[in-house]
């Protein structure tokens, strides 16, 4: 049964321009036109639109677009691999936030440094311990969010345990970082230098709530993707 764009838009609470945008990006199969030039959407197109809407909240439009393009060429292995990778990345973010929370509940910044003694870590060691790419850490240094020490002989970056905690905090703020004024963020991180463990704990809890919501959104998106695959007879 054919569907009018306005009816699909109302059902999904989208604009008809959004439907056309998804079509122009190649996220749905080719749309036929009537003799008078109107788009002819089918139940299959509706299933694609529903999948886009459900998946984008948990996986983002980049992953959602790649997955649905794979589905259109019936490459479900590639589509499911993209889903698994996104889930693994979110799980890693959850582990990082949990580690930050554990540090917040266990120690103040100074306690962490005392426990670690005088040993400083290289950027590679910090990256290995936190599972945060060294390139991200260098970027945060470049924009002034962290200031590591420097080795006097070779000028290599050296990090205290308090630096690691701050790196974990910045990473936990990553989902919100573009909505936060950089000056305000620098001030908040500076305040944490004064051992505000309560604020660190709040950041960790907020990050975990965000991640748990994203996990729910991913589950919902997978449900709609599964329905689409069933409709297309890609899986039994």
Secondary structure, 3 states (H helix, E strand, C coil): CCECHHHHHHHHCCCHHHHHHHHHCCCCCCCEECCCCCEEECHHHHHHHHHHHHHHHHHHHHHHHHHHHHHHCCCHHHHHHHHHHHHHHHHHHHHHHHHHHHHHHHCCHHHHHHHHCCCCECHHHHHHHHCCCHHHHHHHHHCCCCCCEECCCCCCEEECHHHHHHHHHHHHCHHHHHHCCHHHHHHHHHHHCCCCHHHHHHHHHHHHHHHHHHHHHHHHHHHHHHHHHHHCCCCC
